[in-house]
Each structure stands twice: as C-alpha cells, then as structure tokens.
C-alpha cells in the first residue's frame, strides 16, 4: 500500500484477498477531526472460463448423455447454451441441483449441435469452448 504525498490517495498494489475490508479516511486540524463513512472493499477471485466434460460426443439415438460444466469458481451460477442460445430445457433433460450437470435421456437427433456452459459471478460471465454433439439415428 502507498499513500500519496498529501495523504489524500491510498494505492494498493497487487491487491490480495486479505486487502478486503472497510476503509475510512480521517481529516483533522488543531480543533477537531472527522472520519468518513466506511467503504467496503471486496476482493474476489477472478472467474476463469469453464470447460465441459462429456464421455462421448457421438452417440446413438435414444442413449443417455451427461454433460458436466467444470469450473474452479466459487459462488458462481451456471447456465447452458445450445447453438449459442439459452438452452430450452425439454422433458428429456435434467439439470443437477447446481446446474453443473446436464443429462439428456433419451438423446434424439434434434439434440445434435453445439453446447456451451456459462459461469457468472457478479457482473462477470465466462463461457466454455463449444462441444459439438452428434446424435446418430438408428
């Protein structure tokens, strides 16, 4: 941390989680002093792009498929995309409690296409690379 020459600016270099907390400034003269309201500084871990784990990208029609969104983030929300659009969940799809796993059972040819997962933390969104599923008819 570094204070400017007149002590009016506090700079924090290489900010870390430990720097989170309340910050205040105080001004004073020979007669009195006043302290500002506290400002809360929250340092959060950056959101890294997730990845999708799938056992097989080419499966037979009517088989079950599991797609898992892998992220090292905490306090994130997970959303799924199909062909770059928000995934519309059908009666053949189930999501795990935290949305990290998408199950399609049974898979049909109309489920073929590009899948992505997106993690969100605060105002930051990160998307996985696309995984292309190919559902092969009998």
C-alpha positions as CSV (number, residue, x, y, z in Angstrom):
1,X,0.0,0.0,0.0
2,X,1.1,3.5,-0.7
3,X,-0.2,6.9,0.4
4,X,0.2,9.9,-1.9
5,X,2.4,12.8,-0.7
6,X,-0.5,14.7,0.8
7,X,-2.1,11.5,2.2
8,X,-5.3,12.0,0.1
9,X,-4.9,8.9,-2.1
10,X,-4.3,5.3,-1.0
11,X,-3.0,3.0,-3.6
12,X,-3.0,-0.8,-3.2
13,X,-0.5,-2.6,-5.5
14,X,-1.0,-6.3,-6.3
15,X,-4.3,-6.5,-4.4
16,X,-5.0,-9.7,-2.5
17,X,-8.0,-11.2,-0.7
18,X,-6.5,-10.1,2.6
19,X,-7.0,-6.5,1.5
20,X,-10.8,-6.9,1.6
21,X,-12.4,-4.9,4.4
22,X,-13.7,-1.5,5.5
23,X,-11.6,1.6,4.6
24,X,-12.0,5.1,6.0
25,X,-10.2,8.3,5.9
26,X,-9.8,10.9,8.6
27,X,-9.2,14.6,8.4
28,X,-8.1,16.7,11.3
29,X,-6.9,20.1,12.4
30,X,-6.0,21.6,15.8
31,X,-9.7,21.9,16.8
32,X,-11.4,18.7,15.6
33,X,-11.2,15.6,13.4
34,X,-13.8,13.9,11.2
35,X,-13.8,10.3,9.9
36,X,-15.5,9.3,6.7
37,X,-18.2,6.6,6.4
38,X,-16.5,3.2,5.8
39,X,-16.2,2.0,2.3
40,X,-16.3,-1.8,1.9
41,X,-13.7,-3.2,-0.5
42,X,-14.4,-6.8,-1.6
43,X,-11.6,-8.6,-3.5
44,X,-12.9,-11.6,-5.3
45,X,-11.2,-14.4,-7.1
46,X,-11.3,-13.9,-10.9
47,X,-13.7,-16.1,-12.9
48,X,-11.9,-18.4,-15.2
49,X,-13.5,-19.9,-18.3
50,X,-15.2,-23.3,-17.6
51,X,-14.8,-26.4,-19.6
52,X,-17.3,-29.2,-20.5
53,X,-16.7,-32.8,-19.7
54,X,-18.5,-35.4,-21.8
55,X,-17.7,-39.1,-22.3
56,X,-18.6,-39.2,-26.0
57,X,-19.7,-36.6,-28.5
58,X,-21.1,-39.1,-31.0
59,X,-23.8,-41.3,-29.6
60,X,-26.7,-43.4,-30.9
61,X,-30.2,-42.1,-30.9
62,X,-32.1,-42.9,-27.6
63,X,-29.0,-43.2,-25.5
64,X,-28.3,-41.1,-22.4
65,X,-25.8,-38.2,-22.4
66,X,-24.2,-36.4,-19.5
67,X,-22.5,-33.0,-19.9
68,X,-20.7,-31.6,-16.9
69,X,-19.6,-28.0,-16.6
70,X,-16.3,-27.8,-14.8
71,X,-15.2,-24.6,-13.1
72,X,-12.9,-23.7,-10.2
73,X,-15.1,-20.7,-9.3
74,X,-17.0,-20.4,-6.0
75,X,-20.2,-18.5,-5.6
76,X,-20.9,-18.9,-9.3
77,X,-24.1,-19.6,-11.2
78,X,-24.1,-21.9,-14.3
79,X,-26.2,-21.6,-17.4
80,X,-26.3,-23.8,-20.5
81,X,-26.4,-22.7,-24.2
82,X,-27.4,-24.7,-27.3
83,X,-26.2,-23.3,-30.6
84,X,-25.2,-20.0,-28.9
85,X,-28.8,-19.5,-27.5
86,X,-30.0,-20.1,-24.0
87,X,-30.9,-23.8,-23.7
88,X,-34.6,-24.6,-23.5
89,X,-35.0,-27.5,-21.2
90,X,-37.2,-30.2,-22.6
91,X,-38.9,-33.1,-20.7
92,X,-36.0,-35.3,-21.7
93,X,-33.4,-33.0,-20.0
94,X,-32.5,-32.8,-16.3
95,X,-30.1,-30.4,-14.6
96,X,-28.3,-31.2,-11.3
97,X,-29.1,-29.1,-8.3
98,X,-26.4,-26.5,-9.1
99,X,-26.9,-26.8,-12.9
100,X,-23.3,-28.2,-13.3
101,X,-24.6,-31.4,-15.0
102,X,-27.0,-31.6,-17.9
103,X,-28.5,-35.0,-18.6
104,X,-30.3,-35.7,-21.9
105,X,-32.2,-39.0,-21.7
106,X,-33.0,-40.2,-24.2
107,X,-31.0,-38.2,-26.7
108,X,-32.6,-37.6,-30.1
109,X,-31.3,-36.2,-33.4
110,X,-32.7,-32.7,-32.6
111,X,-30.3,-32.6,-29.7
112,X,-27.3,-32.6,-32.1
113,X,-25.5,-29.3,-32.1
114,X,-23.1,-27.0,-30.1
115,X,-23.3,-26.9,-26.3
116,X,-21.6,-24.4,-24.0
117,X,-21.8,-23.6,-20.3
118,X,-21.5,-20.2,-18.9
119,X,-20.5,-19.3,-15.4
120,X,-21.5,-16.0,-13.8
121,X,-20.2,-14.3,-10.7
122,X,-21.4,-10.8,-10.1
123,X,-21.2,-8.9,-13.4
124,X,-18.6,-11.3,-15.0
125,X,-19.6,-14.1,-17.4
126,X,-17.2,-16.7,-18.9
127,X,-18.2,-19.3,-21.5
128,X,-16.7,-22.6,-22.2
129,X,-15.5,-23.7,-25.6
130,X,-18.2,-25.3,-27.7
131,X,-18.7,-29.1,-27.6
132,X,-20.5,-30.5,-30.7
133,X,-22.8,-33.4,-30.0
134,X,-23.7,-35.7,-32.9
135,X,-26.7,-37.9,-32.2
136,X,-26.7,-40.7,-34.8
137,X,-30.1,-42.1,-35.8
138,X,-30.6,-45.9,-35.9
